[in-house]
Structure formats: structure tokens, C-alpha cells
Amino acid sequence: MRGCKRKWDDSLKKLIEAQQMAALKDYQRYAVRCLQEARVVADSGHKAFLVEMAHAWQKLADQEMNRKGVQLASNSELDRGD
């Protein structure tokens, strides 16, 4: 019986880790997309909003990495999309 519980626990742990990694990648992708959009908009207010959103998405990604103990590859700030 313990073997089944252990396998279940291991499977559940792997599933949770996969979901967290997917969320992390989504956050990073959203940040990049906001910066891409910021590069092409003419309105400075809209550009500033998109850059702010990119920073918010990146902050979520950083928090997820820190929570998981993932080493940050770079602590450089996001490109502001100028």
C-alpha cells in the first residue's frame, strides 16, 4: 500500500511542477509580447502601459522562479521597448 501512495505522491508532484513551469513560461511569454507591442505603438501612454504590464508579468515570472528555487539566468532589467 505504501508503494501506491508513494507513486501517487510522486506523480502528483510531477504534475504540479509541470503546471508551475507552464505558468512561468506563460508569464515570460506575456512579458515579451507586451514589449513587442510597446515597440510598435505610437501613443506614449499606451506604450508606457504596455511596458508597465511587461514588468508586472516579469515580476510574476520572477516570483515563480524564486518560489521554485530556480536560479535566475540574468537579473538585468527588461528592455523598456523603446
Beta strands, then each sheet from edge to edge (+ up, - down):
end
